Amino acid sequence: MKMRAVQVSKARGSFEIVERDVPEPKWGQVRVRVEACGICHSDAMVKEAAFPGLALPRIPGHEIAGRVDAVGEGVVPWKPGDRVGVGWHGGHCFTCDRCRRGLFLNCENAKVTGIHHDGGYAEYAVVPAESLARIPESLSAVEAGPLLCAGVTTFNALRNSGARPGDTIAVQGIGGLGHLGIQYAARLGFRTIALSRGADKEALALELGAHEYVDTAKTPAAEALQKLGGADVVLATAPSAEAIGSVIDGLKPRGTLLLVAAAHEAFPVHAFAMLSGRRIQGWPSGTSIDSEDALRFSALHGVKPRTEVFPLERAEEAYERVMQNRARFRAVLTP
């Protein structure tokens, strides 16, 4: 049996539409019939062959939503027909010191979906069983795909931030991560402030659930936040070193700058600004059970990504829209 797939064969080359044999699941693996797969900025690490040790050709994609098609030996409790999703965290070893402490996301031998093994830019994907999350029936595959990366990343970061309902969360940036971060922050019970440049973003921010909007083109972010009483947490979702650095003085004493976006450049941090107990923390995505929690919460509270949908044949176009920040706000491929 054959399948269509989009693969990267050489660094900085174009995506190729190819026909491959449908892979068979081995021990501990599950084959998923892909119904949708989101495109993420980090897929550039495959396109540019920038991830250490990456072997080409490779099928990218770590925002997979579909159904179990076949299971390998030793797999429980998954069965054909189950609705499942797969995110960035593509498996762990169970035996390293970090896994033995339950820190599966920090496994020394962790796999990344679409990097260490083929991902979801295809009609089928074979993945380790421990990377699967159940998808609620009320979410479509197109809605679920981005929630398995941008969704779980922002949701998991916020619920582990130490903030309590009623605290003030500022979400820096209204993009692929930020438009979900605003929804989660508001629905988790936080006073939610959206930060972005331009008055044109205000209506969208309020529609997503923000209680207040700050146009940083008019008022510097830190100044505006302090006028509003300061932020307990700033969730930094836009990968701009300048924008991230500009919010630190907007934190309350002992407030947290929570990074979920990786700026390529360093941003300045002045020691005096940190002496009040402020801190800077990064947060990765999540394991499969974290993804499952994010999906359930999203279904319960109506959190949904804004998506643009493309067939596999238009993967190059969809990818470029994401890389050029023209997608509003997540691009999703459907086989």
Secondary structure, DSSP 4 states (H G I P E B T S, - for coil): -EEEEEEB-STTPPPEEEEEEPPPP-TTEEEEEEEEEEE-GGGHHHHTT-STT--SSB---S-EEEEEEEE-TT--S--TT-EEEE-SB----S-SHHHHTT-GGG-TT--BBTTTB--SSBSEEEEEGGGEEE--TTS-HHHHHHIIIIIHHHHHHHHTS---TTSEEEEE--STTHHHHHHHHHHTT-EEEEEESSGGGHHHHHHHT-SEEEETTTS-HHHHHHHTT-EEEEEE-S--HHHHHTTGGGEEEEEEEEE-S--SS-----HHHHTTS-EEEE-----HHHHHHHHHHHHHHT----EEEEEGGGHHHHHHHHHTT-SSSEEEEE-
